[in-house]
Amino acid sequence: MDGTTHMVPMSVAEKYIVERKVRMRVLVVEDDRSLGLFLQKGLMLEGHDVEWVGDGDAALDMVAQQMPDLMVLDLGLPCRDGAGVLEAMRRDSLTTAVLVLSGRSEVQERVRCLDLGADDFVLKPFSFHELMARCRSLLRRRERFADPVIRFGGVELNRMERIVLYEGIPVDLTVKEFALLEFLMQRKGGCCSRSELVQQVWHSDNDAGTNIVDVYITYLRKKLLAVHPEDLTKGSVIQTVRGSGYRLRDKRSAARVDALAREDLRVRDTSGAEKQFGYEQGERFDEAM
Ligand code: CA
């Protein structure tokens, strides 16, 4: 097994992702759980990475951390209402495109949201197809200005050309391996949980009883290792976060940490001999494979 997926027929959603040039990040802010999950699923099937939160404060935290390309924002929300979220975002110069979703039909309400910096406004109840078309329109505008290249930890991933370079050397990846690496890279070293990866990369809500993420992480590590065999001793650029998931290691900062650790962890044992403590060496070996 080498991780090749060519033998497996692609689902409609996967075909769409292949045809799309750039995956965008979308945040759905909606306190109605069933509507929030419905929108998340719909936008994921359009080929985007989608998070859903149910209150205004969580929305602001998420925007500041992840800088999504598009936010679908309900107005009536707990903690902080949609207008408050919009106002705070624009005050902090957060440029995520915002589509307001509201049950309030008054013209003044629409004018207020657009003046606060909303990019579009859709009234509830809405047609799902129209909402998706409006999201596509906002994302197309965004795509024109988006940098297609993500760089992190020595890896350069071009979302437009679908090319991956590791320290300048091309790495040939399957569709799923590319999508998995792209999601990890978008987090810039932040941890991605297994359930999040199953949801965003495989478009499934159920990660119980499957080790698909671990299997594909192994494929990716092997391909990256084939390009840079010295990672076998240094550890893979894809790190395991015990009990949580995976993240990418920034190789340059990790090298500095390693150098400091080697200096600082030199201690004398009771016999007076200098002893150097291992620095996560067992884990690094695991990660290389
Ligand atoms: Ca609401």
py3Dmol code that shows the C-alpha trace and the ligand (Angstrom):
import py3Dmol

protein = """\
ATOM      1  CA  MET A   1       0.000   0.000   0.000  1.00  0.00           C
ATOM      2  CA  ASP A   2       1.404   3.384  -0.888  1.00  0.00           C
ATOM      3  CA  GLY A   3      -1.593   5.606  -0.235  1.00  0.00           C
ATOM      4  CA  THR A   4      -2.600   5.841  -3.885  1.00  0.00           C
ATOM      5  CA  THR A   5      -6.324   6.505  -4.190  1.00  0.00           C
ATOM      6  CA  HIS A   6      -6.614   6.156  -7.961  1.00  0.00           C
ATOM      7  CA  MET A   7      -8.367   2.796  -7.732  1.00  0.00           C
ATOM      8  CA  VAL A   8     -11.193   4.204  -5.585  1.00  0.00           C
ATOM      9  CA  PRO A   9     -13.948   6.115  -7.442  1.00  0.00           C
ATOM     10  CA  MET A  10     -14.126   9.718  -6.212  1.00  0.00           C
ATOM     11  CA  SER A  11     -17.299  11.061  -4.619  1.00  0.00           C
ATOM     12  CA  VAL A  12     -19.030  14.110  -6.108  1.00  0.00           C
ATOM     13  CA  ALA A  13     -17.576  16.264  -3.324  1.00  0.00           C
ATOM     14  CA  GLU A  14     -14.038  15.018  -3.992  1.00  0.00           C
ATOM     15  CA  LYS A  15     -14.373  15.672  -7.729  1.00  0.00           C
ATOM     16  CA  TYR A  16     -15.496  19.176  -6.913  1.00  0.00           C
ATOM     17  CA  ILE A  17     -12.450  19.718  -4.707  1.00  0.00           C
ATOM     18  CA  VAL A  18     -10.118  18.499  -7.465  1.00  0.00           C
ATOM     19  CA  GLU A  19     -11.769  20.835  -9.968  1.00  0.00           C
ATOM     20  CA  ARG A  20     -11.682  23.784  -7.571  1.00  0.00           C
ATOM     21  CA  LYS A  21      -8.458  25.677  -7.581  1.00  0.00           C
ATOM     22  CA  VAL A  22      -8.263  26.925  -4.009  1.00  0.00           C
ATOM     23  CA  ARG A  23      -9.855  25.588  -0.828  1.00  0.00           C
ATOM     24  CA  MET A  24     -11.204  28.430   1.242  1.00  0.00           C
ATOM     25  CA  ARG A  25     -11.766  28.640   4.989  1.00  0.00           C
ATOM     26  CA  VAL A  26     -15.304  29.439   6.093  1.00  0.00           C
ATOM     27  CA  LEU A  27     -16.693  30.151   9.556  1.00  0.00           C
ATOM     28  CA  VAL A  28     -20.420  29.640  10.211  1.00  0.00           C
ATOM     29  CA  VAL A  29     -21.731  31.606  13.222  1.00  0.00           C
ATOM     30  CA  GLU A  30     -25.241  30.410  14.071  1.00  0.00           C
ATOM     31  CA  ASP A  31     -26.772  29.588  17.469  1.00  0.00           C
ATOM     32  CA  ASP A  32     -29.434  27.310  15.966  1.00  0.00           C
ATOM     33  CA  ARG A  33     -27.498  24.046  16.130  1.00  0.00           C
ATOM     34  CA  SER A  34     -29.326  22.210  13.348  1.00  0.00           C
ATOM     35  CA  LEU A  35     -29.066  25.187  10.976  1.00  0.00           C
ATOM     36  CA  GLY A  36     -25.389  25.688  11.891  1.00  0.00           C
ATOM     37  CA  LEU A  37     -24.532  22.050  11.166  1.00  0.00           C
ATOM     38  CA  PHE A  38     -26.606  22.105   7.962  1.00  0.00           C
ATOM     39  CA  LEU A  39     -24.698  25.154   6.675  1.00  0.00           C
ATOM     40  CA  GLN A  40     -21.369  23.645   7.710  1.00  0.00           C
ATOM     41  CA  LYS A  41     -22.104  20.435   5.809  1.00  0.00           C
ATOM     42  CA  GLY A  42     -23.349  22.302   2.723  1.00  0.00           C
ATOM     43  CA  LEU A  43     -20.259  24.508   2.535  1.00  0.00           C
ATOM     44  CA  MET A  44     -17.971  21.523   3.127  1.00  0.00           C
ATOM     45  CA  LEU A  45     -19.570  19.789   0.151  1.00  0.00           C
ATOM     46  CA  GLU A  46     -18.633  22.864  -1.880  1.00  0.00           C
ATOM     47  CA  GLY A  47     -15.036  21.935  -1.049  1.00  0.00           C
ATOM     48  CA  HIS A  48     -14.195  24.344   1.777  1.00  0.00           C
ATOM     49  CA  ASP A  49     -12.758  23.922   5.271  1.00  0.00           C
ATOM     50  CA  VAL A  50     -15.651  24.935   7.503  1.00  0.00           C
ATOM     51  CA  GLU A  51     -15.872  25.590  11.246  1.00  0.00           C
ATOM     52  CA  TRP A  52     -19.117  26.264  13.093  1.00  0.00           C
ATOM     53  CA  VAL A  53     -19.529  28.224  16.350  1.00  0.00           C
ATOM     54  CA  GLY A  54     -22.709  29.175  18.217  1.00  0.00           C
ATOM     55  CA  ASP A  55     -21.965  32.521  19.904  1.00  0.00           C
ATOM     56  CA  GLY A  56     -20.497  35.931  19.166  1.00  0.00           C
ATOM     57  CA  ASP A  57     -17.463  35.780  21.465  1.00  0.00           C
ATOM     58  CA  ALA A  58     -16.401  32.379  20.104  1.00  0.00           C
ATOM     59  CA  ALA A  59     -16.785  33.807  16.585  1.00  0.00           C
ATOM     60  CA  LEU A  60     -14.434  36.704  17.348  1.00  0.00           C
ATOM     61  CA  ASP A  61     -11.844  34.370  18.917  1.00  0.00           C
ATOM     62  CA  MET A  62     -12.007  32.092  15.893  1.00  0.00           C
ATOM     63  CA  VAL A  63     -11.640  34.925  13.376  1.00  0.00           C
ATOM     64  CA  ALA A  64      -8.633  36.356  15.203  1.00  0.00           C
ATOM     65  CA  GLN A  65      -6.945  32.920  15.368  1.00  0.00           C
ATOM     66  CA  GLN A  66      -7.734  31.537  11.941  1.00  0.00           C
ATOM     67  CA  MET A  67      -8.508  34.501   9.670  1.00  0.00           C
ATOM     68  CA  PRO A  68     -11.146  32.651   7.595  1.00  0.00           C
ATOM     69  CA  ASP A  69     -11.886  33.827   4.059  1.00  0.00           C
ATOM     70  CA  LEU A  70     -15.639  34.010   4.663  1.00  0.00           C
ATOM     71  CA  MET A  71     -17.949  34.231   7.668  1.00  0.00           C
ATOM     72  CA  VAL A  72     -21.680  33.413   7.459  1.00  0.00           C
ATOM     73  CA  LEU A  73     -22.995  35.430  10.400  1.00  0.00           C
ATOM     74  CA  ASP A  74     -26.378  35.189  12.131  1.00  0.00           C
ATOM     75  CA  LEU A  75     -27.451  38.439  13.855  1.00  0.00           C
ATOM     76  CA  GLY A  76     -29.298  37.120  16.935  1.00  0.00           C
ATOM     77  CA  LEU A  77     -26.540  35.387  18.925  1.00  0.00           C
ATOM     78  CA  PRO A  78     -25.711  34.714  22.598  1.00  0.00           C
ATOM     79  CA  CYS A  79     -22.811  36.594  24.318  1.00  0.00           C
ATOM     80  CA  ARG A  80     -22.428  39.212  21.578  1.00  0.00           C
ATOM     81  CA  ASP A  81     -24.843  39.812  18.716  1.00  0.00           C
ATOM     82  CA  GLY A  82     -23.879  39.629  15.048  1.00  0.00           C
ATOM     83  CA  ALA A  83     -23.689  43.403  14.638  1.00  0.00           C
ATOM     84  CA  GLY A  84     -21.304  43.543  17.628  1.00  0.00           C
ATOM     85  CA  VAL A  85     -19.126  40.839  16.049  1.00  0.00           C
ATOM     86  CA  LEU A  86     -19.022  42.734  12.764  1.00  0.00           C
ATOM     87  CA  GLU A  87     -18.197  46.035  14.454  1.00  0.00           C
ATOM     88  CA  ALA A  88     -15.372  44.510  16.528  1.00  0.00           C
ATOM     89  CA  MET A  89     -13.923  42.709  13.483  1.00  0.00           C
ATOM     90  CA  ARG A  90     -13.780  45.802  11.316  1.00  0.00           C
ATOM     91  CA  ARG A  91     -12.407  47.884  14.231  1.00  0.00           C
ATOM     92  CA  ASP A  92      -9.573  45.355  14.570  1.00  0.00           C
ATOM     93  CA  SER A  93      -8.995  45.450  10.776  1.00  0.00           C
ATOM     94  CA  LEU A  94     -10.030  41.790  10.322  1.00  0.00           C
ATOM     95  CA  THR A  95     -10.856  41.603   6.630  1.00  0.00           C
ATOM     96  CA  THR A  96     -12.765  38.280   6.438  1.00  0.00           C
ATOM     97  CA  ALA A  97     -15.709  38.618   4.009  1.00  0.00           C
ATOM     98  CA  VAL A  98     -19.009  38.602   5.940  1.00  0.00           C
ATOM     99  CA  LEU A  99     -22.389  37.384   4.728  1.00  0.00           C
ATOM    100  CA  VAL A 100     -25.088  38.306   7.250  1.00  0.00           C
ATOM    101  CA  LEU A 101     -27.958  35.894   7.709  1.00  0.00           C
ATOM    102  CA  SER A 102     -30.916  37.446   9.469  1.00  0.00           C
ATOM    103  CA  GLY A 103     -34.591  37.019  10.259  1.00  0.00           C
ATOM    104  CA  ARG A 104     -35.005  40.804  10.582  1.00  0.00           C
ATOM    105  CA  SER A 105     -36.400  42.164   7.354  1.00  0.00           C
ATOM    106  CA  GLU A 106     -36.320  45.933   8.067  1.00  0.00           C
ATOM    107  CA  VAL A 107     -34.384  47.982   5.533  1.00  0.00           C
ATOM    108  CA  GLN A 108     -32.623  49.876   8.362  1.00  0.00           C
ATOM    109  CA  GLU A 109     -31.214  46.591   9.656  1.00  0.00           C
ATOM    110  CA  ARG A 110     -29.689  45.767   6.258  1.00  0.00           C
ATOM    111  CA  VAL A 111     -28.314  49.278   5.863  1.00  0.00           C
ATOM    112  CA  ARG A 112     -26.803  49.113   9.361  1.00  0.00           C
ATOM    113  CA  CYS A 113     -25.053  45.785   8.655  1.00  0.00           C
ATOM    114  CA  LEU A 114     -23.705  46.930   5.293  1.00  0.00           C
ATOM    115  CA  ASP A 115     -22.464  50.163   6.887  1.00  0.00           C
ATOM    116  CA  LEU A 116     -20.755  48.133   9.629  1.00  0.00           C
ATOM    117  CA  GLY A 117     -18.801  46.297   6.920  1.00  0.00           C
ATOM    118  CA  ALA A 118     -20.946  43.319   5.843  1.00  0.00           C
ATOM    119  CA  ASP A 119     -20.350  42.207   2.250  1.00  0.00           C
ATOM    120  CA  ASP A 120     -23.787  40.694   1.656  1.00  0.00           C
ATOM    121  CA  PHE A 121     -27.099  40.155   3.446  1.00  0.00           C
ATOM    122  CA  VAL A 122     -29.505  37.182   3.132  1.00  0.00           C
ATOM    123  CA  LEU A 123     -32.927  37.114   4.764  1.00  0.00           C
ATOM    124  CA  LYS A 124     -34.254  34.052   6.641  1.00  0.00           C
ATOM    125  CA  PRO A 125     -35.961  31.854   5.550  1.00  0.00           C
ATOM    126  CA  PHE A 126     -33.538  31.539   2.675  1.00  0.00           C
ATOM    127  CA  SER A 127     -33.053  29.330  -0.347  1.00  0.00           C
ATOM    128  CA  PHE A 128     -30.048  27.113   0.277  1.00  0.00           C
ATOM    129  CA  HIS A 129     -29.040  27.287  -3.397  1.00  0.00           C
ATOM    130  CA  GLU A 130     -29.144  31.072  -3.385  1.00  0.00           C
ATOM    131  CA  LEU A 131     -27.101  31.228  -0.176  1.00  0.00           C
ATOM    132  CA  MET A 132     -24.451  28.898  -1.648  1.00  0.00           C
ATOM    133  CA  ALA A 133     -24.352  30.983  -4.848  1.00  0.00           C
ATOM    134  CA  ARG A 134     -23.829  34.156  -2.820  1.00  0.00           C
ATOM    135  CA  CYS A 135     -21.048  32.451  -0.806  1.00  0.00           C
ATOM    136  CA  ARG A 136     -19.399  31.327  -4.057  1.00  0.00           C
ATOM    137  CA  SER A 137     -19.591  34.853  -5.399  1.00  0.00           C
ATOM    138  CA  LEU A 138     -17.905  36.317  -2.285  1.00  0.00           C
ATOM    139  CA  LEU A 139     -15.255  33.574  -2.307  1.00  0.00           C
ATOM    140  CA  ARG A 140     -14.519  34.083  -6.028  1.00  0.00           C
ATOM    141  CA  ARG A 141     -13.814  37.736  -5.326  1.00  0.00           C
ATOM    142  CA  ARG A 142     -11.587  36.626  -2.472  1.00  0.00           C
ATOM    143  CA  GLU A 143      -9.807  33.994  -4.555  1.00  0.00           C
ATOM    144  CA  ARG A 144      -8.653  36.620  -7.041  1.00  0.00           C
ATOM    145  CA  PHE A 145      -6.629  38.315  -4.308  1.00  0.00           C
ATOM    146  CA  ALA A 146      -5.633  35.249  -2.267  1.00  0.00           C
ATOM    147  CA  ASP A 147      -1.992  34.153  -2.206  1.00  0.00           C
ATOM    148  CA  PRO A 148      -2.132  30.580  -3.563  1.00  0.00           C
ATOM    149  CA  VAL A 149       1.126  29.620  -1.823  1.00  0.00           C
ATOM    150  CA  ILE A 150       1.301  28.575   1.848  1.00  0.00           C
ATOM    151  CA  ARG A 151       4.774  28.207   3.387  1.00  0.00           C
ATOM    152  CA  PHE A 152       5.479  26.593   6.729  1.00  0.00           C
ATOM    153  CA  GLY A 153       8.152  24.397   8.304  1.00  0.00           C
ATOM    154  CA  GLY A 154      10.215  24.165   5.117  1.00  0.00           C
ATOM    155  CA  VAL A 155       7.155  23.066   3.110  1.00  0.00           C
ATOM    156  CA  GLU A 156       5.743  25.170   0.298  1.00  0.00           C
ATOM    157  CA  LEU A 157       2.264  24.246  -0.961  1.00  0.00           C
ATOM    158  CA  ASN A 158       0.840  25.906  -4.059  1.00  0.00           C
ATOM    159  CA  ARG A 159      -2.955  25.586  -3.972  1.00  0.00           C
ATOM    160  CA  MET A 160      -3.402  26.860  -7.525  1.00  0.00           C
ATOM    161  CA  GLU A 161      -0.773  24.693  -9.245  1.00  0.00           C
ATOM    162  CA  ARG A 162      -1.287  21.842  -6.729  1.00  0.00           C
ATOM    163  CA  ILE A 163       2.464  21.492  -6.228  1.00  0.00           C
ATOM    164  CA  VAL A 164       4.251  20.686  -2.961  1.00  0.00           C
ATOM    165  CA  LEU A 165       7.942  21.414  -2.387  1.00  0.00           C
ATOM    166  CA  TYR A 166       9.759  20.232   0.729  1.00  0.00           C
ATOM    167  CA  GLU A 167      12.971  22.245   1.195  1.00  0.00           C
ATOM    168  CA  GLY A 168      12.765  22.954  -2.545  1.00  0.00           C
ATOM    169  CA  ILE A 169      12.277  19.317  -3.665  1.00  0.00           C
ATOM    170  CA  PRO A 170       8.922  18.314  -5.271  1.00  0.00           C
ATOM    171  CA  VAL A 171       6.776  15.784  -3.390  1.00  0.00           C
ATOM    172  CA  ASP A 172       4.190  13.828  -5.393  1.00  0.00           C
ATOM    173  CA  LEU A 173       0.964  13.575  -3.373  1.00  0.00           C
ATOM    174  CA  THR A 174      -2.462  12.030  -3.959  1.00  0.00           C
ATOM    175  CA  VAL A 175      -5.600  14.187  -3.687  1.00  0.00           C
ATOM    176  CA  LYS A 176      -6.258  13.217  -0.057  1.00  0.00           C
ATOM    177  CA  GLU A 177      -2.632  13.559   1.018  1.00  0.00           C
ATOM    178  CA  PHE A 178      -2.572  17.042  -0.532  1.00  0.00           C
ATOM    179  CA  ALA A 179      -5.822  18.035   1.212  1.00  0.00           C
ATOM    180  CA  LEU A 180      -4.537  16.728   4.558  1.00  0.00           C
ATOM    181  CA  LEU A 181      -1.227  18.595   4.263  1.00  0.00           C
ATOM    182  CA  GLU A 182      -3.032  21.751   3.116  1.00  0.00           C
ATOM    183  CA  PHE A 183      -5.273  21.692   6.195  1.00  0.00           C
ATOM    184  CA  LEU A 184      -2.295  21.171   8.538  1.00  0.00           C
ATOM    185  CA  MET A 185      -0.399  24.003   6.814  1.00  0.00           C
ATOM    186  CA  GLN A 186      -3.291  26.430   7.084  1.00  0.00           C
ATOM    187  CA  ARG A 187      -3.041  26.051  10.875  1.00  0.00           C
ATOM    188  CA  LYS A 188       0.595  27.254  10.778  1.00  0.00           C
ATOM    189  CA  GLY A 189       1.734  24.871  13.512  1.00  0.00           C
ATOM    190  CA  GLY A 190      -1.557  24.824  15.454  1.00  0.00           C
ATOM    191  CA  CYS A 191      -2.900  21.413  16.514  1.00  0.00           C
ATOM    192  CA  CYS A 192      -5.531  19.681  14.339  1.00  0.00           C
ATOM    193  CA  SER A 193      -7.550  16.970  16.081  1.00  0.00           C
ATOM    194  CA  ARG A 194      -8.308  13.638  14.381  1.00  0.00           C
ATOM    195  CA  SER A 195     -12.069  14.302  14.389  1.00  0.00           C
ATOM    196  CA  GLU A 196     -11.491  17.732  12.832  1.00  0.00           C
ATOM    197  CA  LEU A 197      -9.323  16.188  10.107  1.00  0.00           C
ATOM    198  CA  VAL A 198     -11.876  13.424   9.408  1.00  0.00           C
ATOM    199  CA  GLN A 199     -14.574  16.091   9.151  1.00  0.00           C
ATOM    200  CA  GLN A 200     -12.652  18.601   7.032  1.00  0.00           C
ATOM    201  CA  VAL A 201     -10.624  16.299   4.775  1.00  0.00           C
ATOM    202  CA  TRP A 202     -12.911  13.245   4.509  1.00  0.00           C
ATOM    203  CA  HIS A 203     -16.209  15.113   4.994  1.00  0.00           C
ATOM    204  CA  SER A 204     -17.397  12.617   7.579  1.00  0.00           C
ATOM    205  CA  ASP A 205     -18.886  13.303  11.010  1.00  0.00           C
ATOM    206  CA  ASN A 206     -17.845   9.957  12.383  1.00  0.00           C
ATOM    207  CA  ASP A 207     -14.223   9.277  13.259  1.00  0.00           C
ATOM    208  CA  ALA A 208     -15.022   6.470  15.719  1.00  0.00           C
ATOM    209  CA  GLY A 209     -13.440   3.148  14.856  1.00  0.00           C
ATOM    210  CA  THR A 210     -11.391   4.477  11.953  1.00  0.00           C
ATOM    211  CA  ASN A 211      -7.665   5.126  11.834  1.00  0.00           C
ATOM    212  CA  ILE A 212      -7.806   6.745   8.401  1.00  0.00           C
ATOM    213  CA  VAL A 213      -6.112   9.956   9.603  1.00  0.00           C
ATOM    214  CA  ASP A 214      -3.202   8.027  11.148  1.00  0.00           C
ATOM    215  CA  VAL A 215      -2.853   5.927   7.985  1.00  0.00           C
ATOM    216  CA  TYR A 216      -2.664   8.999   5.741  1.00  0.00           C
ATOM    217  CA  ILE A 217      -0.307  10.795   8.152  1.00  0.00           C
ATOM    218  CA  THR A 218       1.995   7.758   7.781  1.00  0.00           C
ATOM    219  CA  TYR A 219       1.781   8.019   3.955  1.00  0.00           C
ATOM    220  CA  LEU A 220       2.601  11.720   4.110  1.00  0.00           C
ATOM    221  CA  ARG A 221       5.514  11.225   6.522  1.00  0.00           C
ATOM    222  CA  LYS A 222       6.965   8.500   4.291  1.00  0.00           C
ATOM    223  CA  LYS A 223       6.790  10.726   1.219  1.00  0.00           C
ATOM    224  CA  LEU A 224       8.383  13.660   3.067  1.00  0.00           C
ATOM    225  CA  LEU A 225      11.037  11.327   4.520  1.00  0.00           C
ATOM    226  CA  ALA A 226      11.861   9.982   1.038  1.00  0.00           C
ATOM    227  CA  VAL A 227      12.725  13.544  -0.006  1.00  0.00           C
ATOM    228  CA  HIS A 228      14.706  14.360   3.163  1.00  0.00           C
ATOM    229  CA  PRO A 229      15.980  11.099   4.748  1.00  0.00           C
ATOM    230  CA  GLU A 230      17.749  13.056   7.534  1.00  0.00           C
ATOM    231  CA  ASP A 231      14.273  13.515   9.101  1.00  0.00           C
ATOM    232  CA  LEU A 232      14.620   9.904  10.292  1.00  0.00           C
ATOM    233  CA  THR A 233      16.887  11.153  13.082  1.00  0.00           C
ATOM    234  CA  LYS A 234      15.545  14.720  13.422  1.00  0.00           C
ATOM    235  CA  GLY A 235      11.861  13.756  13.439  1.00  0.00           C
ATOM    236  CA  SER A 236       9.164  14.390  10.878  1.00  0.00           C
ATOM    237  CA  VAL A 237       7.870  17.861  10.142  1.00  0.00           C
ATOM    238  CA  ILE A 238       4.434  16.381  11.046  1.00  0.00           C
ATOM    239  CA  GLN A 239       4.359  16.054  14.812  1.00  0.00           C
ATOM    240  CA  THR A 240       2.055  13.869  16.880  1.00  0.00           C
ATOM    241  CA  VAL A 241       0.344  15.761  19.694  1.00  0.00           C
ATOM    242  CA  ARG A 242      -0.299  12.971  22.176  1.00  0.00           C
ATOM    243  CA  GLY A 243      -3.991  12.433  22.843  1.00  0.00           C
ATOM    244  CA  SER A 244      -4.969  15.341  20.565  1.00  0.00           C
ATOM    245  CA  GLY A 245      -3.922  15.023  16.948  1.00  0.00           C
ATOM    246  CA  TYR A 246      -1.234  16.410  14.675  1.00  0.00           C
ATOM    247  CA  ARG A 247       0.549  19.645  13.908  1.00  0.00           C
ATOM    248  CA  LEU A 248       3.363  20.854  11.692  1.00  0.00           C
ATOM    249  CA  ARG A 249       6.678  21.720  13.235  1.00  0.00           C
ATOM    250  CA  ASP A 250       8.426  24.885  12.196  1.00  0.00           C
ATOM    251  CA  LYS A 251      11.842  23.402  11.480  1.00  0.00           C
ATOM    252  CA  ARG A 252      13.793  26.615  11.996  1.00  0.00           C
ATOM    253  CA  SER A 253      12.323  27.449  15.396  1.00  0.00           C
ATOM    254  CA  ALA A 254      12.513  23.753  16.383  1.00  0.00           C
ATOM    255  CA  ALA A 255      16.254  23.768  15.597  1.00  0.00           C
ATOM    256  CA  ARG A 256      16.700  26.747  17.919  1.00  0.00           C
ATOM    257  CA  VAL A 257      14.708  24.996  20.655  1.00  0.00           C
ATOM    258  CA  ASP A 258      16.846  21.856  20.203  1.00  0.00           C
ATOM    259  CA  ALA A 259      20.081  23.859  20.503  1.00  0.00           C
ATOM    260  CA  LEU A 260      18.845  25.575  23.673  1.00  0.00           C
ATOM    261  CA  ALA A 261      17.631  22.252  25.092  1.00  0.00           C
ATOM    262  CA  ARG A 262      21.045  20.670  24.520  1.00  0.00           C
ATOM    263  CA  GLU A 263      22.679  23.560  26.386  1.00  0.00           C
ATOM    264  CA  ASP A 264      20.185  23.801  29.236  1.00  0.00           C
ATOM    265  CA  LEU A 265      19.623  20.119  29.927  1.00  0.00           C
ATOM    266  CA  ARG A 266      23.262  19.362  30.648  1.00  0.00           C
ATOM    267  CA  VAL A 267      23.236  18.499  34.348  1.00  0.00           C
ATOM    268  CA  ARG A 268      25.540  16.606  36.629  1.00  0.00           C
ATOM    269  CA  ASP A 269      24.345  13.325  38.075  1.00  0.00           C
ATOM    270  CA  THR A 270      25.291  12.165  41.617  1.00  0.00           C
ATOM    271  CA  SER A 271      28.619  10.671  40.462  1.00  0.00           C
ATOM    272  CA  GLY A 272      29.598  14.084  39.081  1.00  0.00           C
ATOM    273  CA  ALA A 273      29.622  12.915  35.476  1.00  0.00           C
ATOM    274  CA  GLU A 274      27.942  15.187  33.006  1.00  0.00           C
ATOM    275  CA  LYS A 275      24.758  13.695  31.673  1.00  0.00           C
ATOM    276  CA  GLN A 276      22.620  14.941  28.848  1.00  0.00           C
ATOM    277  CA  PHE A 277      18.916  14.211  28.987  1.00  0.00           C
ATOM    278  CA  GLY A 278      17.216  13.063  25.814  1.00  0.00           C
ATOM    279  CA  TYR A 279      14.857  15.589  24.305  1.00  0.00           C
ATOM    280  CA  GLU A 280      11.738  13.703  23.206  1.00  0.00           C
ATOM    281  CA  GLN A 281      13.976  11.337  21.297  1.00  0.00           C
ATOM    282  CA  GLY A 282      11.609   8.379  21.428  1.00  0.00           C
ATOM    283  CA  GLU A 283       8.766  10.477  20.075  1.00  0.00           C
ATOM    284  CA  ARG A 284      10.908  11.872  17.276  1.00  0.00           C
ATOM    285  CA  PHE A 285      11.791   8.398  16.096  1.00  0.00           C
ATOM    286  CA  ASP A 286       8.088   7.445  16.047  1.00  0.00           C
ATOM    287  CA  GLU A 287       7.312  10.546  14.048  1.00  0.00           C
ATOM    288  CA  ALA A 288       9.887   9.823  11.394  1.00  0.00           C
ATOM    289  CA  MET A 289       8.027   6.661  10.418  1.00  0.00           C
TER     290      MET A 289
END
"""
ligand_1 = """\
1
CA
Ca -30.036 33.265 16.029
"""
view = py3Dmol.view(width=600, height=400)
view.addModel(protein, "pdb")
view.setStyle({"model": 0}, {"cartoon": {"style": "trace"}})
view.addModel(ligand_1, "xyz")
view.setStyle({"model": 1}, {"stick": {}})
view.zoomTo()
view.show()
